[in-house]
């Protein structure tokens, strides 16, 4: 069979970085092809070349047997190449039908008349039905969950006769039920003869859905393998170029005195009667389905959102927290799940971002000690293995894993001793995950109290000393490490206790 897409010796260089180095790749019609690698391995650059966002400097791109020149996104679309990114390309104020045909609206009387909304709705409905989806095409996309919004994006891709669909971390924000629905849809696309490039750090999904997998590292293709010829540990070894001692390198808890206690915290319609505690020298996990209220509780404790009633105690003393500044004064750090929107100033440097919450450490009166500030930054770069190791590098240009390390550096520089991590490893690779886990371990060894919110059950089980489970705004279970397993956590997360 002739490949739909063939790359021969494709390279791309940015100032000081060889992002792609002579990459060869073949993608066949009706194939689900996994693309895996650590952050910075070259996956994103490769996809940007295929979608016309970047231009390759050397090598050939052959589409359906003919050498092709992808000069921009329009060329990629004309060749039948479409991508769906983590941040969905939809307009939430428009209807489902309007989003499916955005930029290619169907009009009455050819291109000169008004929009033919009824035809657009009908065709959008047909495309969604092809994917096994029954979604009202009249409603605004804002009213849909993330999983259904993704289905709208896939329907949009089908509407332009896509032959190769690139899916970048498609399940990173989905609940378990939505993940199953998406994987089912990917199989439908495969059955239609559409090629799929599936990029994911969730290697279990790659093993389940892909026919073949290509591993990248440091801008090079390391290998392409049939999925039945490799296991997850083999993929990890190829990705990181070394053996990871443990996927979840948990240090033993030295839990002692109580650092944080919350009693009967309430916010009407969001959470109720929330009571829990965290001790110094332990990691406490918060698990639950999407919408359970975990993030909302932590935002209230940090003073980012209001709460109606309840009490917060730090080191045994009742405190009043009305804003993040109050929380920081009381030694609380909150690493938001939205690192790009709320955790970083993307167009500024590593230096700026890692010190933004702790300028008092490098200042004398009103004057900043620039030398001390840069020393702190260099210490963090070394400690957290931030790459590239330059304090003047712009954060937007970093990989997701390195961006997360900069967020962690920001809070390590403060006087915090209670750390709340909300989805600390979302969208980062296995190697970077282990580095984040080692940061959690170092905090435990420094006698800090650590809370992690995670949608990945293996992460909760692997790194937590105790687990609180939430369902519809309430804590439904507290489970010790030795008793915790996926079954009893999921039962509590579903309200079946």
C-alpha positions in Angstrom: 0.0 0.0 0.0 1.2 3.5 -0.8 1.7 5.7 2.2 -0.5 8.8 2.4 2.4 10.8 3.9 6.1 10.2 3.6 8.9 12.3 5.2 12.5 11.9 4.0 15.3 13.6 5.9 13.1 16.5 7.2 15.0 19.0 9.4 14.3 22.3 11.2 16.7 24.6 13.0 15.8 27.5 15.3 18.4 29.9 16.7 20.6 27.7 18.9 18.4 24.6 18.7 18.2 21.8 16.1 14.5 21.0 16.6 14.3 18.3 13.9 17.2 16.3 12.6 16.7 14.3 9.4 13.4 12.7 10.3 11.9 9.9 8.2 8.3 8.9 8.6 5.6 7.0 6.8 1.9 7.2 7.6 -0.6 4.9 5.8 -4.4 5.4 5.1 -6.5 3.9 7.8 -3.6 3.8 10.2 -3.6 5.1 13.8 0.1 6.1 14.3 1.3 7.0 17.7 3.9 9.8 18.1 5.6 9.8 21.5 8.6 11.4 23.1 9.6 13.7 26.0 8.8 17.4 25.8 11.3 19.0 23.5 11.7 15.8 21.5 10.5 17.5 18.3 6.9 16.3 18.1 5.4 19.8 18.1 7.8 21.1 15.5 7.1 18.1 13.2 3.3 18.7 13.5 3.8 22.4 12.8 5.6 21.6 9.6 2.9 19.2 8.5 0.2 21.9 9.2 2.1 24.7 7.5 2.9 26.7 10.7 6.7 26.1 10.1 8.6 25.4 6.9 11.1 22.5 6.8 14.6 23.6 5.8 15.8 20.3 4.3 14.2 17.0 3.3 11.1 16.0 1.3 7.4 15.8 2.1 5.7 13.3 -0.1 1.9 13.2 -0.1 0.1 10.4 -2.0 3.2 9.7 -4.0 4.0 13.2 -5.0 6.6 15.6 -3.6 4.7 18.4 -1.9 5.4 21.9 -0.6 3.4 22.9 2.5 3.9 26.7 2.6 1.1 27.5 5.0 -2.1 26.2 6.7 -4.2 26.6 3.5 -1.8 24.2 1.7 -2.0 21.7 4.5 -5.8 21.8 4.3 -5.8 21.4 0.6 -3.7 18.3 0.9 -6.2 16.9 3.4 -4.2 17.5 6.6 -6.0 18.8 9.7 -4.9 19.1 13.3 -6.8 19.2 16.6 -4.8 20.7 19.4 -5.1 20.6 23.2 -6.5 24.1 23.1 -9.5 23.6 20.8 -9.9 25.9 17.8 -13.6 26.7 18.4 -15.7 29.9 18.9 -17.8 29.2 22.0 -20.3 32.0 21.2 -21.3 30.3 17.9 -23.5 27.3 17.4 -22.3 23.8 16.7 -23.2 24.1 13.0 -21.5 27.5 12.7 -18.3 26.1 14.2 -18.3 23.0 11.9 -18.4 25.3 8.8 -16.5 28.2 10.3 -14.7 30.0 7.4 -16.5 27.8 4.8 -20.1 28.9 5.6 -22.8 27.5 3.3 -24.8 30.4 1.7 -28.1 30.7 -0.1 -27.8 31.5 -3.8 -24.2 30.6 -4.0 -21.6 32.8 -2.3 -23.7 36.0 -2.5 -26.7 35.2 -0.4 -27.3 34.9 3.4 -26.1 32.0 5.4 -28.1 28.8 4.8 -28.4 27.9 8.5 -30.8 25.0 8.0 -28.5 23.3 5.5 -25.5 23.9 7.7 -27.3 22.4 10.7 -28.4 19.3 8.7 -24.9 18.7 7.3 -23.3 19.2 10.7 -25.8 16.7 12.2 -24.9 14.2 9.5 -21.2 14.5 10.1 -21.7 14.1 13.9 -23.9 11.0 13.3 -21.1 9.5 11.2 -19.1 9.7 14.4 -21.9 8.2 16.4 -22.7 11.5 18.1 -26.2 13.0 18.7 -25.5 16.6 19.4 -28.0 19.5 18.9 -26.3 21.5 16.2 -28.4 24.6 17.1 -27.0 25.2 20.5 -23.9 27.2 21.3 -20.7 25.2 21.7 -20.2 26.9 25.2 -23.0 24.7 26.5 -21.1 21.5 25.6 -18.6 19.6 27.7 -15.0 19.4 26.5 -15.5 15.9 25.1 -18.4 17.0 22.9 -16.5 20.1 21.8 -13.8 17.8 20.6 -16.3 15.9 18.6 -17.4 19.2 16.9 -13.7 19.7 16.0 -13.5 16.2 14.5 -16.8 16.9 12.5 -15.2 20.1 11.2 -12.2 18.0 10.0 -14.5 15.6 8.2 -16.3 18.5 6.5 -13.1 19.4 4.7 -12.5 15.9 3.5 -9.6 15.3 5.8 -7.2 12.4 4.9 -4.8 12.8 7.8 -6.0 13.9 11.2 -3.4 14.9 13.8 -4.6 14.7 17.4 -2.4 16.4 19.9 -3.0 15.2 23.6 -6.7 14.7 22.8 -7.6 13.2 26.2 -5.7 15.5 28.5 -8.8 17.3 29.8 -11.3 14.5 29.4 -13.1 12.5 32.1 -12.8 8.7 31.8 -16.2 8.3 30.1 -15.2 10.9 27.5 -11.9 9.2 26.9 -13.6 6.0 26.0 -15.9 7.9 23.7 -13.0 9.6 21.9 -11.1 6.3 21.4 -14.2 4.8 19.9 -14.4 7.7 17.5 -10.7 7.3 16.5 -11.6 3.7 15.6 -14.5 5.0 13.4 -12.1 7.4 11.6 -9.7 4.5 11.0 -12.5 2.4 9.5 -13.2 5.3 7.1 -9.7 5.0 5.8 -8.6 8.3 7.5 -5.0 8.3 8.8 -4.5 9.5 12.4 -1.4 10.7 14.1 -2.1 10.3 17.8 0.2 12.3 20.1 -0.1 11.5 23.8 1.9 11.2 27.0 -0.7 8.6 28.1 1.1 5.5 26.9 -1.7 3.1 27.9 -3.9 4.9 25.3 -1.2 4.7 22.7 -0.9 1.0 23.3 -4.7 0.6 23.1 -5.5 2.6 20.0 -2.4 2.7 17.8 -1.3 0.3 15.0 2.3 1.6 15.0 4.2 4.1 17.1 7.2 6.3 16.4 9.4 7.4 19.2 11.3 10.7 19.0 14.1 12.1 21.2 16.2 15.2 20.8 14.7 16.0 17.4 15.5 12.6 16.0 13.3 9.6 15.1 14.6 6.8 17.4 12.4 4.0 16.0 9.0 3.1 14.5 7.5 -0.1 15.9 4.4 -2.2 15.5 2.4 -1.8 18.6 2.3 -5.5 19.4 6.2 -5.6 19.3 6.7 -3.2 22.3 5.4 -2.6 25.8 5.1 0.6 27.9 8.4 0.1 29.6 10.1 -0.4 26.2 8.6 2.9 25.0 9.7 4.7 28.1 13.3 3.4 27.6 13.3 4.6 24.0 11.8 8.0 24.9 14.1 8.9 27.7 17.2 7.0 26.6 17.6 5.5 30.0 15.9 3.3 32.5 13.6 5.1 34.9 14.1 3.5 38.3 10.4 3.9 39.2 7.5 5.5 37.4 6.3 6.8 40.8 9.5 7.3 43.0 7.6 7.9 46.3 9.7 8.6 49.4 8.4 7.3 52.7 6.2 9.7 54.6 7.5 11.3 57.8 4.1 12.8 58.6 4.1 14.6 62.0 2.4 17.7 63.2 -0.7 19.1 61.4 0.1 21.9 58.9 -3.4 22.6 57.5 -6.9 21.8 58.7 -10.1 22.7 57.0 -13.5 22.4 58.8 -16.9 22.5 57.2 -16.0 24.7 54.2 -19.1 25.6 52.2 -19.9 27.5 49.0 -23.4 27.4 47.8 -23.9 25.2 44.7 -20.2 24.4 44.5 -19.0 22.4 47.6 -20.3 21.7 51.0 -19.1 20.5 54.4 -15.5 20.1 53.3 -13.3 18.9 56.2 -9.8 17.5 55.9 -6.2 17.9 57.2 -2.7 17.7 55.9 0.4 17.0 58.0 3.9 18.1 57.5 6.0 15.5 55.7 3.2 13.9 53.7 1.5 14.0 50.3 -2.3 14.1 50.3 -4.0 13.3 47.0 -7.4 14.6 46.0 -9.2 12.4 43.5 -12.6 12.7 41.7 -14.3 13.0 38.4 -14.2 16.3 36.4 -16.6 18.8 38.1 -16.3 17.2 41.5 -15.2 20.5 43.0 -11.6 19.7 43.9 -10.1 22.8 42.2 -12.8 25.0 43.6 -12.1 24.0 47.1 -8.3 24.6 46.7 -9.0 28.0 45.1 -11.1 29.0 48.1 -8.4 27.9 50.5 -5.8 30.0 48.6 -8.2 33.0 48.6 -8.6 33.1 44.8 -12.4 32.4 45.2 -14.8 33.3 48.0 -16.5 30.7 50.3 -19.7 31.2 52.4 -18.7 29.5 55.6 -16.2 27.3 57.3 -12.8 27.5 59.0 -9.2 27.2 58.0 -6.4 26.4 60.5 -2.7 26.7 59.8 -0.3 25.2 62.4 -3.3 24.9 64.7 -4.3 28.6 64.5 -7.5 29.8 62.9 -6.7 32.1 60.0 -8.8 34.4 57.7 -7.9 34.1 54.1 -9.7 36.6 51.8 -7.1 36.8 48.9 -4.0 35.0 47.6 -1.8 37.5 49.4 -3.3 36.3 52.7 -2.6 32.7 51.7 1.0 33.5 50.7 1.6 35.3 54.1 0.4 32.1 55.8 2.9 29.9 53.8 0.5 28.5 51.1 1.5 28.0 47.5 -1.0 27.1 44.8 0.2 25.8 41.4 -2.8 26.2 39.2 -3.8 23.6 36.6 -3.9 26.4 33.9 -0.1 27.1 33.9 -0.3 29.1 30.7 -3.3 31.3 31.6 -2.7 31.8 35.3 0.7 30.5 36.2 3.1 32.2 33.8 3.8 35.4 31.9 4.5 33.6 28.7 6.2 36.4 26.8 8.7 37.1 29.6 11.8 35.2 30.6 12.5 32.2 32.9 14.3 34.7 35.2 11.2 37.0 35.5 8.7 34.1 35.9 10.6 32.1 38.5 11.1 35.2 40.7 7.7 37.0 40.3 6.3 35.7 43.6 9.4 36.3 45.6 11.0 39.6 44.7 11.4 40.3 48.5 14.2 37.6 48.5 16.3 39.5 46.0 15.5 43.1 47.1 16.8 45.6 49.5 14.2 48.2 50.3 12.8 49.3 47.0 15.8 48.2 45.0 16.1 44.8 43.3 19.3 42.9 43.6 19.6 41.8 40.0 22.7 39.7 40.7 21.0 37.8 43.5 17.8 37.3 41.4 19.9 35.7 38.6 21.7 33.5 41.1 18.3 32.2 42.3 17.2 31.6 38.8 20.3 29.6 37.9 19.9 27.6 41.1 16.4 26.6 40.1 17.4 25.9 36.5 20.0 23.4 37.8 17.8 22.0 40.5 14.8 21.4 38.2 16.8 20.6 35.1 15.1 23.3 33.1 16.0 23.1 29.4 17.4 25.2 27.7 19.4 26.3 30.7 19.3 30.0 30.1 17.6 32.5 32.5 16.9 34.8 29.5 14.9 32.3 27.5 11.3 33.3 26.8 8.9 31.0 28.6 6.4 30.7 25.7 9.1 28.9 23.7 9.6 26.2 26.3 8.0 22.8 26.2 5.1 22.1 28.4 7.2 20.2 30.9 9.8 22.9 31.2 7.0 25.5 31.6 5.7 23.5 34.5 9.1 23.5 36.1 9.3 27.3 35.9 5.9 27.5 37.7 7.3 25.1 40.4 10.5 27.3 40.6 8.3 30.4 41.2 6.8 28.8 44.3 10.0 27.2 45.6 11.5 30.7 45.8 8.8 31.8 48.3 8.6 31.0 52.0 5.7 28.5 51.4 5.6 25.3 53.4 2.1 24.1 52.3 2.1 23.4 48.6 -1.1 22.7 46.5 -0.4 21.2 43.1 -3.4 21.1 40.7 -2.8 18.6 37.9 1.0 19.0 38.3 1.9 16.7 35.4 -0.9 17.3 32.9 0.5 17.4 29.4 4.1 16.6 30.2 6.1 13.5 29.3 7.2 10.6 31.5 10.7 11.8 32.1 9.5 15.3 33.2 6.8 13.7 35.3 9.5 11.8 37.3 11.4 15.0 37.8 8.2 16.7 39.2 7.6 13.7 41.5 11.2 14.1 42.8 10.4 17.8 43.5 7.3 16.6 45.6 9.6 14.2 47.4 12.1 16.9 48.2 9.3 19.0 49.7 8.3 16.1 51.9 11.9 15.7 53.0 11.9 19.4 53.9 8.9 18.8 56.2 6.5 20.6 53.9 2.8 19.6 53.5 1.8 18.7 49.9 -1.6 18.4 48.3 -1.9 17.1 44.7 -5.1 17.1 42.6 -4.8 14.7 39.7 -7.2 13.1 37.2 -4.6 10.3 36.7 -5.5 7.6 39.2 -2.1 5.8 38.9 -0.4 9.1 39.9 -2.7 9.6 42.9 -2.0 6.0 44.0 1.7 6.1 43.3 2.5 9.4 45.1 -0.1 9.9 47.9 0.2 8.9 51.5 -3.6 9.5 51.9 -6.3 10.1 49.4 -9.5 12.2 49.8 -12.2 11.5 47.1 -14.8 14.0 46.1 -18.1 13.6 44.3 -20.5 16.5 43.4 -18.9 18.9 45.8 -18.5 16.6 48.8 -15.7 14.5 50.2 -17.0 10.9 50.0 -14.0 9.0 51.3 -10.6 9.2 53.0 -8.4 6.3 52.1 -4.9 5.4 53.5 -2.1 4.5 51.0 -2.1 0.8 51.9 -5.9 0.5 51.3 -6.2 2.7 48.2 -6.8 1.1 44.8 -8.5 2.2 41.6 -11.7 0.3 42.4 -12.4 1.9 45.8 -11.4 5.4 44.6 -13.6 5.2 41.5 -16.5 3.9 43.6 -16.2 6.9 45.9 -15.7 9.3 42.9 -19.0 8.0 41.5 -20.9 8.5 44.8 -21.2 4.7 45.3 -20.2 4.6 49.0 
